[in-house]
Amino acid sequence: MQVELLYHTPDPERAIATAARLCYAPVGATELMETMPPERVQSVLRTIMSSGHFSTLEHASYTFAIDGVSRALTHQLVRHRLASFNQQSQRYVKFADGIEVIVPPSIAADEEAKRTFDAAMEAAEQAYRALLDADIPAEDARFVLPNACETKIVVTMNVRELLHFFELRCCNRAQWEIRELAHEMLELARPTAPFIFMDAGASCVRGHCPEGKMTCGNPHEKVERP
């Protein structure tokens, strides 16, 4: 898996604080953006994060390039509503150099399971090639390709949706591959807005686990904001 932060709103914490402060300020956003002292920015952010007024977080966004993940992962990823996605197309890309697949660790660790997996992947690729050789359009030949197929995707989320994504997908109960992706994305985002992403992650980072009987039983320590 390769995850890269392609772009984010410049100075996202100041941008968010400016949007929030504008509601109560007699001056315009441009002046606030330029003149608000750092301690005031953090004070506004503290109020936002503690009060749950998260609409202001939508004014900053992040764009990630994600390579080397499976279609099983992206089927989950695109369920996140407030985000933009562009994915490598199996309709137009014919994978002339062969089909790359993602092997789950549980299968890789079991020799017999790995043989079964490899045989299935080889059969799928052979069927795909045979269909293409029979002049079946790639958009139809792709129907035999497995969820394990490696793919690439560009994702843009605003900060509010990112926090929600991290809450769900950093959880120990999230599927292993998208959980790894969420942690990678969080590690890239956190340095750009350390106050906002200070306690980002699974729900238990802030204290409460919503999983009930399904909890992993291994909560994180609660983080207190300065």
C-alpha positions as CSV (number, residue, x, y, z in Angstrom):
1,M,0.0,0.0,0.0
2,Q,1.3,3.5,-0.9
3,V,-0.6,6.5,0.4
4,E,0.4,10.1,-0.5
5,L,-1.1,13.4,0.6
6,L,-1.3,15.2,-2.8
7,Y,-2.8,18.4,-1.5
8,H,-4.6,20.0,1.4
9,T,-6.1,23.4,2.1
10,P,-3.2,25.7,3.0
11,D,-3.1,26.5,6.7
12,P,-6.3,24.4,7.4
13,E,-6.6,25.3,11.0
14,R,-6.5,29.1,10.3
15,A,-9.0,28.6,7.5
16,I,-11.4,26.8,9.7
17,A,-11.0,29.2,12.6
18,T,-11.6,32.1,10.2
19,A,-14.8,30.6,8.9
20,A,-16.0,30.0,12.5
21,R,-15.0,33.5,13.8
22,L,-16.7,35.2,10.8
23,C,-20.1,34.4,12.3
24,Y,-19.4,36.8,15.2
25,A,-16.9,39.3,13.8
26,P,-17.6,42.8,12.5
27,V,-14.8,42.4,9.9
28,G,-14.5,40.2,6.8
29,A,-12.9,36.8,6.4
30,T,-9.9,38.2,4.6
31,E,-8.9,40.4,7.5
32,L,-9.5,37.6,10.0
33,M,-7.4,35.2,8.0
34,E,-4.5,37.7,8.0
35,T,-4.7,39.2,11.4
36,M,-6.0,36.5,13.9
37,P,-3.2,35.7,16.3
38,P,-2.2,32.0,16.7
39,E,-3.6,31.8,20.2
40,R,-6.9,33.1,19.0
41,V,-6.9,30.5,16.2
42,Q,-6.4,27.7,18.8
43,S,-9.0,29.2,21.1
44,V,-11.6,29.2,18.3
45,L,-10.6,25.6,17.3
46,R,-11.0,24.5,21.0
47,T,-14.5,25.9,21.0
48,I,-15.4,24.2,17.7
49,M,-14.1,20.8,18.8
50,S,-15.6,20.8,22.2
51,S,-19.0,22.1,21.2
52,G,-19.5,19.9,18.2
53,H,-20.0,22.8,15.7
54,F,-18.4,20.7,13.0
55,S,-19.8,22.4,9.9
56,T,-16.9,24.8,10.0
57,L,-14.5,21.8,9.5
58,E,-15.9,21.4,6.0
59,H,-14.0,24.5,4.8
60,A,-10.7,22.5,4.7
61,S,-10.1,19.5,2.5
62,Y,-7.5,16.8,1.8
63,T,-6.6,14.9,-1.3
64,F,-4.9,11.5,-1.1
65,A,-3.4,9.3,-3.8
66,I,-3.8,5.6,-2.8
67,D,-2.0,2.8,-4.7
68,G,-1.6,-0.9,-4.1
69,V,-4.9,-1.6,-2.5
70,S,-7.6,-4.1,-3.4
71,R,-11.0,-3.6,-4.9
72,A,-12.4,-5.1,-1.7
73,L,-11.0,-2.0,0.1
74,T,-12.3,0.5,-2.4
75,H,-15.8,-1.1,-2.3
76,Q,-15.8,0.0,1.4
77,L,-14.1,3.3,0.8
78,V,-16.7,4.7,-1.7
79,R,-19.5,4.2,0.8
80,H,-18.3,7.3,2.6
81,R,-20.8,9.8,1.2
82,L,-19.1,13.2,1.6
83,A,-16.0,12.5,-0.5
84,S,-14.9,12.6,-4.1
85,F,-13.3,9.6,-5.8
86,N,-11.5,8.8,-9.1
87,Q,-10.4,5.2,-9.5
88,Q,-8.4,3.3,-12.1
89,S,-10.9,1.9,-14.5
90,Q,-11.2,-1.8,-15.3
91,R,-13.3,-0.8,-18.2
92,Y,-10.5,1.0,-20.1
93,V,-7.3,-0.4,-18.6
94,K,-6.5,-3.9,-19.9
95,F,-3.6,-4.8,-17.6
96,A,-1.3,-5.9,-20.4
97,D,1.5,-6.8,-18.0
98,G,-0.7,-9.1,-15.9
99,I,-3.1,-8.6,-13.0
100,E,-1.7,-7.7,-9.6
101,V,-3.5,-8.9,-6.6
102,I,-3.5,-8.1,-2.9
103,V,-3.0,-11.2,-0.6
104,P,-4.7,-11.1,2.8
105,P,-2.2,-11.8,5.6
106,S,-4.3,-14.7,6.9
107,I,-4.0,-16.4,3.5
108,A,-0.3,-15.5,3.1
109,A,0.4,-17.2,6.4
110,D,-1.2,-20.5,5.5
111,E,0.6,-22.5,2.9
112,E,-2.4,-24.5,1.8
113,A,-4.7,-21.5,1.7
114,K,-2.1,-19.6,-0.3
115,R,-2.1,-22.4,-2.9
116,T,-5.8,-22.3,-3.2
117,F,-5.8,-18.5,-3.5
118,D,-3.1,-18.5,-6.1
119,A,-4.9,-21.1,-8.2
120,A,-8.1,-19.0,-8.1
121,M,-6.2,-15.9,-9.1
122,E,-4.5,-17.7,-12.0
123,A,-7.9,-19.1,-13.2
124,A,-9.4,-15.7,-13.1
125,E,-6.6,-14.1,-15.1
126,Q,-6.7,-16.9,-17.6
127,A,-10.4,-16.5,-18.1
128,Y,-10.0,-12.7,-18.4
129,R,-7.3,-13.1,-21.1
130,A,-9.3,-15.7,-23.0
131,L,-12.3,-13.3,-23.1
132,L,-10.1,-10.4,-24.3
133,D,-8.6,-12.7,-27.0
134,A,-12.1,-13.5,-28.1
135,D,-12.7,-9.8,-28.7
136,I,-15.0,-9.5,-25.6
137,P,-14.9,-5.8,-24.5
138,A,-12.7,-5.2,-21.5
139,E,-15.8,-3.7,-19.7
140,D,-17.4,-7.2,-20.0
141,A,-14.3,-9.3,-19.5
142,R,-13.7,-7.6,-16.2
143,F,-16.7,-9.4,-14.7
144,V,-14.4,-12.4,-14.0
145,L,-11.8,-10.3,-12.1
146,P,-11.7,-10.9,-8.3
147,N,-12.0,-8.4,-5.4
148,A,-8.3,-9.1,-4.8
149,C,-7.3,-7.1,-7.9
150,E,-4.9,-4.2,-7.1
151,T,-6.3,-0.8,-7.8
152,K,-5.4,2.9,-7.5
153,I,-7.7,5.7,-6.4
154,V,-7.6,9.4,-5.6
155,V,-9.8,10.5,-2.7
156,T,-10.7,14.0,-1.5
157,M,-12.5,14.5,1.9
158,N,-13.2,17.6,4.0
159,V,-11.9,17.6,7.6
160,R,-15.3,16.7,9.0
161,E,-15.7,13.6,6.8
162,L,-12.0,12.7,7.5
163,L,-12.7,12.7,11.2
164,H,-15.7,10.5,10.7
165,F,-13.7,8.2,8.4
166,F,-11.0,7.8,11.0
167,E,-13.6,7.2,13.7
168,L,-15.0,4.2,11.8
169,R,-12.0,2.8,10.0
170,C,-9.2,3.2,12.6
171,C,-11.3,1.0,14.9
172,N,-9.9,-2.5,15.6
173,R,-13.1,-3.9,14.3
174,A,-12.6,-2.4,10.9
175,Q,-11.5,-4.7,8.1
176,W,-7.7,-5.0,8.2
177,E,-6.9,-3.3,4.9
178,I,-9.0,-0.2,5.2
179,R,-7.9,0.1,8.8
180,E,-4.3,0.2,7.6
181,L,-5.3,2.8,5.0
182,A,-7.0,5.0,7.7
183,H,-4.0,4.9,9.9
184,E,-1.7,5.9,7.0
185,M,-4.0,8.8,6.0
186,L,-4.2,10.0,9.6
187,E,-0.4,10.0,10.0
188,L,-0.2,12.2,6.9
189,A,-2.9,14.5,7.9
190,R,-2.1,15.0,11.6
191,P,1.1,17.2,11.1
192,T,-0.8,19.6,8.9
193,A,-3.4,20.4,11.5
194,P,-2.2,18.9,14.8
195,F,-4.8,20.5,17.1
196,I,-7.8,19.3,15.0
197,F,-6.4,15.8,14.5
198,M,-5.0,15.5,18.0
199,D,-7.4,12.9,19.1
200,A,-8.6,11.7,15.7
201,G,-9.1,8.0,15.3
202,A,-11.4,5.3,16.7
203,S,-14.2,6.4,19.0
204,C,-12.5,5.0,22.0
205,V,-9.7,7.5,21.6
206,R,-12.1,10.0,23.0
207,G,-13.4,7.6,25.6
208,H,-16.6,5.8,24.4
209,C,-16.8,2.7,22.3
210,P,-20.1,2.4,20.4
211,E,-19.7,-1.3,19.5
212,G,-21.5,-2.7,22.6
213,K,-21.1,-6.4,22.7
214,M,-18.9,-6.3,19.6
215,T,-16.2,-4.2,21.3
216,C,-12.6,-5.4,20.9
217,G,-12.1,-4.8,24.6
218,N,-8.9,-2.9,24.0
219,P,-9.8,0.8,24.3
220,H,-7.3,3.6,23.7
221,E,-6.5,6.0,26.5
222,K,-8.7,9.1,26.4
223,V,-6.9,12.2,25.1
224,E,-7.5,15.5,26.8
225,R,-7.1,18.7,24.8
226,P,-4.8,21.4,26.1
